[in-house]
Amino acid sequence: MDLHFTLTGSGDLTAQIYAQLRAAVLDGRLTGGDRVPATRDLATTLDVARGTVTAAYDRLIAEELLESRRGAGTFVAAGCVPPAHATGRRARAGAVRPVPLWATPTAPAPGPGRTAYDFSVGVPDDSLFPLATWRRLVSGTLRRGRLTAGTYEARGTSRLEVEIARYAGLSRSVVAAGDDVVTTAGAQQALDLVARVLVEPGDVVAVEDPGYTAAARLFATHRAVVRGVPVDGEGIVVDALPPAARLVYVTPSHQHPTGVAMSRARRIALLEWAVRHGAVIVEDDYDSEFRFADRPLEPLQSLDRDGRVVYVGSFSKSLLPSLRVGYAIAPATLTAALREAKRVTVWDGDTVTQGALADFLAEGHHAAHVKRATKVYRARREALLAGLTSPGGLADWLEVIPSAAGLHLCTLLRDPVLDDVSIAEAALAAGVFVEPLSVRHLEQAPHHGLAFGVGGIPLERIGPALAALRQVLSASRPARRVDG
Amino acid sequence: MDLHFTLTGSGDLTAQIYAQLRAAVLDGRLTGGDRVPATRDLATTLDVARGTVTAAYDRLIAEELLESRRGAGTFVAAGCVPPAHATGRRARAGAVRPVPLWATPTAPAPGPGRTAYDFSVGVPDDSLFPLATWRRLVSGTLRRGRLTAGTYEARGTSRLEVEIARYAGLSRSVVAAGDDVVTTAGAQQALDLVARVLVEPGDVVAVEDPGYTAAARLFATHRAVVRGVPVDGEGIVVDALPPAARLVYVTPSHQHPTGVAMSRARRIALLEWAVRHGAVIVEDDYDSEFRFADRPLEPLQSLDRDGRVVYVGSFSKSLLPSLRVGYAIAPATLTAALREAKRVTVWDGDTVTQGALADFLAEGHHAAHVKRATKVYRARREALLAGLTSPGGLADWLEVIPSAAGLHLCTLLRDPVLDDVSIAEAALAAGVFVEPLSVRHLEQAPHHGLAFGVGGIPLERIGPALAALRQVLSASRPARRVDG
């Protein structure tokens, strides 16, 4: 056998030897019956302890890729390589098609790829994530007694659920105890569970238009009739709600994507409408963690006197989307069904992440992190706002929609002839990723505009990014001068 | 302020001070305007560095629970405590009810609680979990560059999906590449995604009867008409399948709960039936990791020539259920829909666990762990079998259903008058948790028997447990002698 090993100085040498030998067998470089070097010889060649090599061989023997023949040495096992690997064969395909609902996958929104200037919406800055603290808490959760095999029984309220009730109560004045909280894999799973237990096929679900298209798609996959309702400067237009709506999905803190906050009057009107029509309100408290002006308005959940609001939140923006932790805070008439829907479909979320997050909240790291991150995002937001509103600058093309919170700003194109998708494409070609507003519409006549997220772009790049965008806008059409 | 602090020697002292002070505010022991000790004084009292106390106070100030008044000291902030916490108020309830499908939650199977002798089914021994290795791999995954904020775009095949394809190919001769694998939160989510993309309301889904009731419930929540099909010594009775079945759910390696392996002839017959009827087979390779006799039969997935098998697996038995990692290996005609169903409903699973598991597989730890665990479970299984089959012992009451794999053995009660639920209840009162077979039936006339899992019981307890069970059986009815 003449196999080249590359060992890097740090890390698990046994694992490196194991992985490279295994790869060689699996990709056919070594085949059944080939003799591999004696452990002593390989250890000498690689300048490692013999036990390091022996341990790697033992794993491969356990996996039946190698076999040891007494007195003769160690060999690649005969016939151990399944054809799928040796030939790269794929699972057979052909006979089965998904049901019509899923037959035509919708394309996910295009991502920024490798752009110089990334204004992605809905993504926090991962470099702010308090990784060392998190790693310590995860390690602490990975101890005997805290990590149990788990049984598939119903369990009581988790520590994380209690902490989330406290957190939402403190930071958002949500009225809840731990028993009212159902933890989920991000806000998206919370919406999925809500749809399962509240939506019958054919039910009307009202969503904001423009709005969070991923929520609209989710409700549609539950066979709801999804209706888009216009949004104005005070939030969803309550008078335009379809009377048949069984469920109304809203993002009152920072409307997605316009950034508008729902006014207090509108909140009251929406609650009254829901009472009159027997509807449920799903309040997605999207992007409420980062506030830059005003005191926040009370959530619908705490204004609700009737038990018809399901409050949904997540740690995707305040920490990381990849943690996949969100929650629903529901009236007690729904929590048993929501918990069962979760149990029936996924049993539970990742208990290690949940345990670490409970500690993270209980020890005060979350509040401290949000405070630090808000400072960073505020600086970026101010630089962005300055660039977007300076007369003679981008203000000639773009009108900023006022907003007090959240990780992005939305603008409208002043020139009714311009198409935001074309602008976004041209911007991408110039290295600037911005999101067009019109693609967030469902059935209302689309507004054209651009949304700018501040999670993915460092402060010092915002100026150059806006300059590059200005070039793009100038090239597409002469500006219409704006005064002051 | 007279607050008692309990500091434990190890761990984050700042966090301990923070948490105890915060708890006191939240549960009302401290109220707005209360003065807290000067940092210097508290540091002296607690014998810690002053900076330790200051850091705790800073977090509480950031959280607006404390406020610092220049020259006067630090105080509990006025009005910082939301009513929900001070009074323990719950979220309002009343107006909203779930749809009929979810209106009556099914009770989850009762768990063992604190019993002396725990024969729980489907639970591995968490003390075997290689915690130190896992902690190291998780820590390695929690590094900059590996833990990214993530965007909500479609992503390519993950490293874990490639490793699962290799693993299933090596250990189970499943024919697949990484692109055919969709990772999920346990086998349960894999079944949920399959149901979403393949089941229309009213479609007939056939399941084994007795069978895995959680799967039957899941399909029913997708508004399928679920039909139970009898199982004999060779597995599901293909001739009894309802011709209208669009989907057939089976556990061929170790039928749940009987433990029977589906014969090769039956596998071929099932595949032919599916071709004739245009049905999809969902092969849940439940409990295939631990094998104690015979060579395993080829999975339906690799016998399938037609692309109509979805293969489902998990790491819940070979590692821990609480990791929540499973997978579906599907024909290419379905994978896009399955991936979209996952994206629409939960985006993705926990990326840290997924990264650590990819390393765990790639470095050979999984194969080594299964080998070690098999040895432990084999010893328990042999002790259990010996006790169940010894003439003059439990063999007088129970007949073991032959089985070659898996973490439990199933038995039938020889006496047709005995009721397995009553026996299980009497056993539980005597400290022995066993699962009755009859509750696993859907519509077929129930068999009565008891299932014994070996994941939760140490070797040395098996003898005493069976002796206690024998007492229970003797008390319920005289044995009918069995020869030999």
Chai-1 contact restraints between the chains, C-beta under 6 A:
chainA,res_idxA,chainB,res_idxB,connection_type,confidence,min_distance_angstrom,max_distance_angstrom,comment,restraint_id
A,A15,B,E363,contact,1.0,0.0,6.0,A-B,restraint_1
A,Y18,B,E363,contact,1.0,0.0,6.0,A-B,restraint_2
A,Y18,B,G364,contact,1.0,0.0,6.0,A-B,restraint_3
A,A19,B,A362,contact,1.0,0.0,6.0,A-B,restraint_4
A,R59,B,G364,contact,1.0,0.0,6.0,A-B,restraint_5
A,R59,B,A368,contact,1.0,0.0,6.0,A-B,restraint_6
A,A62,B,A367,contact,1.0,0.0,6.0,A-B,restraint_7
A,A62,B,A368,contact,1.0,0.0,6.0,A-B,restraint_8
A,A62,B,K371,contact,1.0,0.0,6.0,A-B,restraint_9
A,E63,B,A367,contact,1.0,0.0,6.0,A-B,restraint_10
A,P82,B,G169,contact,1.0,0.0,6.0,A-B,restraint_11
A,P82,B,S173,contact,1.0,0.0,6.0,A-B,restraint_12
A,A84,B,G169,contact,1.0,0.0,6.0,A-B,restraint_13
A,A84,B,V175,contact,1.0,0.0,6.0,A-B,restraint_14
A,A84,B,A176,contact,1.0,0.0,6.0,A-B,restraint_15
A,H85,B,G169,contact,1.0,0.0,6.0,A-B,restraint_16
A,R89,B,V175,contact,1.0,0.0,6.0,A-B,restraint_17
A,R90,B,A177,contact,1.0,0.0,6.0,A-B,restraint_18
A,R90,B,D180,contact,1.0,0.0,6.0,A-B,restraint_19
A,A91,B,V175,contact,1.0,0.0,6.0,A-B,restraint_20
A,A91,B,A176,contact,1.0,0.0,6.0,A-B,restraint_21
A,A91,B,D180,contact,1.0,0.0,6.0,A-B,restraint_22
A,A91,B,I329,contact,1.0,0.0,6.0,A-B,restraint_23
A,A91,B,P331,contact,1.0,0.0,6.0,A-B,restraint_24
A,R92,B,D304,contact,1.0,0.0,6.0,A-B,restraint_25
A,R92,B,G307,contact,1.0,0.0,6.0,A-B,restraint_26
A,A93,B,G307,contact,1.0,0.0,6.0,A-B,restraint_27
A,A93,B,P331,contact,1.0,0.0,6.0,A-B,restraint_28
A,A93,B,A332,contact,1.0,0.0,6.0,A-B,restraint_29
A,A93,B,T333,contact,1.0,0.0,6.0,A-B,restraint_30
A,G94,B,G307,contact,1.0,0.0,6.0,A-B,restraint_31
A,A95,B,D306,contact,1.0,0.0,6.0,A-B,restraint_32
A,A95,B,G307,contact,1.0,0.0,6.0,A-B,restraint_33
A,A95,B,R308,contact,1.0,0.0,6.0,A-B,restraint_34
A,V96,B,V280,contact,1.0,0.0,6.0,A-B,restraint_35
A,V96,B,R308,contact,1.0,0.0,6.0,A-B,restraint_36
A,V96,B,P331,contact,1.0,0.0,6.0,A-B,restraint_37
A,V96,B,T333,contact,1.0,0.0,6.0,A-B,restraint_38
A,V96,B,L334,contact,1.0,0.0,6.0,A-B,restraint_39
A,R97,B,T333,contact,1.0,0.0,6.0,A-B,restraint_40
A,P98,B,V197,contact,1.0,0.0,6.0,A-B,restraint_41
A,P98,B,A337,contact,1.0,0.0,6.0,A-B,restraint_42
A,V99,B,E200,contact,1.0,0.0,6.0,A-B,restraint_43
A,W102,B,V197,contact,1.0,0.0,6.0,A-B,restraint_44
A,W102,B,A337,contact,1.0,0.0,6.0,A-B,restraint_45
A,P105,B,A336,contact,1.0,0.0,6.0,A-B,restraint_46
A,P105,B,E340,contact,1.0,0.0,6.0,A-B,restraint_47
A,P108,B,E153,contact,1.0,0.0,6.0,A-B,restraint_48
A,P108,B,A154,contact,1.0,0.0,6.0,A-B,restraint_49
A,G111,B,T151,contact,1.0,0.0,6.0,A-B,restraint_50
A,G111,B,E153,contact,1.0,0.0,6.0,A-B,restraint_51
A,V123,B,A149,contact,1.0,0.0,6.0,A-B,restraint_52
A,V123,B,T151,contact,1.0,0.0,6.0,A-B,restraint_53
A,P124,B,A149,contact,1.0,0.0,6.0,A-B,restraint_54
A,D126,B,T148,contact,1.0,0.0,6.0,A-B,restraint_55
A,D126,B,A149,contact,1.0,0.0,6.0,A-B,restraint_56
A,R135,B,S139,contact,1.0,0.0,6.0,A-B,restraint_57
A,R135,B,L142,contact,1.0,0.0,6.0,A-B,restraint_58
A,S139,B,R135,contact,1.0,0.0,6.0,A-B,restraint_59
A,L142,B,R135,contact,1.0,0.0,6.0,A-B,restraint_60
A,T148,B,D126,contact,1.0,0.0,6.0,A-B,restraint_61
A,A149,B,V123,contact,1.0,0.0,6.0,A-B,restraint_62
A,A149,B,P124,contact,1.0,0.0,6.0,A-B,restraint_63
A,A149,B,D126,contact,1.0,0.0,6.0,A-B,restraint_64
A,A149,B,L320,contact,1.0,0.0,6.0,A-B,restraint_65
A,G150,B,P321,contact,1.0,0.0,6.0,A-B,restraint_66
A,G150,B,S322,contact,1.0,0.0,6.0,A-B,restraint_67
A,T151,B,G111,contact,1.0,0.0,6.0,A-B,restraint_68
A,T151,B,V123,contact,1.0,0.0,6.0,A-B,restraint_69
A,E153,B,P108,contact,1.0,0.0,6.0,A-B,restraint_70
A,E153,B,G111,contact,1.0,0.0,6.0,A-B,restraint_71
A,A154,B,P108,contact,1.0,0.0,6.0,A-B,restraint_72
A,G169,B,P82,contact,1.0,0.0,6.0,A-B,restraint_73
A,G169,B,A84,contact,1.0,0.0,6.0,A-B,restraint_74
A,G169,B,H85,contact,1.0,0.0,6.0,A-B,restraint_75
A,S173,B,P82,contact,1.0,0.0,6.0,A-B,restraint_76
A,V175,B,A84,contact,1.0,0.0,6.0,A-B,restraint_77
A,V175,B,R89,contact,1.0,0.0,6.0,A-B,restraint_78
A,V175,B,A91,contact,1.0,0.0,6.0,A-B,restraint_79
A,A176,B,A91,contact,1.0,0.0,6.0,A-B,restraint_80
A,A177,B,R90,contact,1.0,0.0,6.0,A-B,restraint_81
A,D180,B,R90,contact,1.0,0.0,6.0,A-B,restraint_82
A,D180,B,A91,contact,1.0,0.0,6.0,A-B,restraint_83
A,A185,B,V346,contact,1.0,0.0,6.0,A-B,restraint_84
A,G186,B,W347,contact,1.0,0.0,6.0,A-B,restraint_85
A,Q188,B,V346,contact,1.0,0.0,6.0,A-B,restraint_86
A,Q188,B,W347,contact,1.0,0.0,6.0,A-B,restraint_87
A,Q189,B,V346,contact,1.0,0.0,6.0,A-B,restraint_88
A,D192,B,T345,contact,1.0,0.0,6.0,A-B,restraint_89
A,V197,B,P98,contact,1.0,0.0,6.0,A-B,restraint_90
A,V197,B,W102,contact,1.0,0.0,6.0,A-B,restraint_91
A,E200,B,V99,contact,1.0,0.0,6.0,A-B,restraint_92
A,R217,B,V344,contact,1.0,0.0,6.0,A-B,restraint_93
A,L218,B,V344,contact,1.0,0.0,6.0,A-B,restraint_94
A,T221,B,V344,contact,1.0,0.0,6.0,A-B,restraint_95
A,V280,B,V96,contact,1.0,0.0,6.0,A-B,restraint_96
A,D304,B,R92,contact,1.0,0.0,6.0,A-B,restraint_97
A,D306,B,A95,contact,1.0,0.0,6.0,A-B,restraint_98
A,G307,B,R92,contact,1.0,0.0,6.0,A-B,restraint_99
A,G307,B,A93,contact,1.0,0.0,6.0,A-B,restraint_100
A,G307,B,G94,contact,1.0,0.0,6.0,A-B,restraint_101
A,G307,B,A95,contact,1.0,0.0,6.0,A-B,restraint_102
A,R308,B,A95,contact,1.0,0.0,6.0,A-B,restraint_103
A,R308,B,V96,contact,1.0,0.0,6.0,A-B,restraint_104
A,L320,B,A149,contact,1.0,0.0,6.0,A-B,restraint_105
A,P321,B,G150,contact,1.0,0.0,6.0,A-B,restraint_106
A,S322,B,G150,contact,1.0,0.0,6.0,A-B,restraint_107
A,S322,B,T351,contact,1.0,0.0,6.0,A-B,restraint_108
A,R324,B,D350,contact,1.0,0.0,6.0,A-B,restraint_109
A,I329,B,A91,contact,1.0,0.0,6.0,A-B,restraint_110
A,P331,B,A91,contact,1.0,0.0,6.0,A-B,restraint_111
A,P331,B,A93,contact,1.0,0.0,6.0,A-B,restraint_112
A,P331,B,V96,contact,1.0,0.0,6.0,A-B,restraint_113
A,A332,B,A93,contact,1.0,0.0,6.0,A-B,restraint_114
A,T333,B,A93,contact,1.0,0.0,6.0,A-B,restraint_115
A,T333,B,V96,contact,1.0,0.0,6.0,A-B,restraint_116
A,T333,B,R97,contact,1.0,0.0,6.0,A-B,restraint_117
A,L334,B,V96,contact,1.0,0.0,6.0,A-B,restraint_118
A,A336,B,P105,contact,1.0,0.0,6.0,A-B,restraint_119
A,A337,B,P98,contact,1.0,0.0,6.0,A-B,restraint_120
A,A337,B,W102,contact,1.0,0.0,6.0,A-B,restraint_121
A,E340,B,P105,contact,1.0,0.0,6.0,A-B,restraint_122
A,V344,B,R217,contact,1.0,0.0,6.0,A-B,restraint_123
A,V344,B,L218,contact,1.0,0.0,6.0,A-B,restraint_124
A,V344,B,T221,contact,1.0,0.0,6.0,A-B,restraint_125
A,T345,B,D192,contact,1.0,0.0,6.0,A-B,restraint_126
A,V346,B,A185,contact,1.0,0.0,6.0,A-B,restraint_127
A,V346,B,Q188,contact,1.0,0.0,6.0,A-B,restraint_128
A,V346,B,Q189,contact,1.0,0.0,6.0,A-B,restraint_129
A,W347,B,G186,contact,1.0,0.0,6.0,A-B,restraint_130
A,W347,B,Q188,contact,1.0,0.0,6.0,A-B,restraint_131
A,D350,B,R324,contact,1.0,0.0,6.0,A-B,restraint_132
A,D350,B,D350,contact,1.0,0.0,6.0,A-B,restraint_133
A,D350,B,T353,contact,1.0,0.0,6.0,A-B,restraint_134
A,T351,B,S322,contact,1.0,0.0,6.0,A-B,restraint_135
A,T353,B,D350,contact,1.0,0.0,6.0,A-B,restraint_136
A,A362,B,A19,contact,1.0,0.0,6.0,A-B,restraint_137
A,E363,B,A15,contact,1.0,0.0,6.0,A-B,restraint_138
A,E363,B,A19,contact,1.0,0.0,6.0,A-B,restraint_139
A,G364,B,Y18,contact,1.0,0.0,6.0,A-B,restraint_140
A,G364,B,R59,contact,1.0,0.0,6.0,A-B,restraint_141
A,A367,B,A62,contact,1.0,0.0,6.0,A-B,restraint_142
A,A367,B,E63,contact,1.0,0.0,6.0,A-B,restraint_143
A,A368,B,R59,contact,1.0,0.0,6.0,A-B,restraint_144
A,A368,B,A62,contact,1.0,0.0,6.0,A-B,restraint_145
A,K371,B,A62,contact,1.0,0.0,6.0,A-B,restraint_146
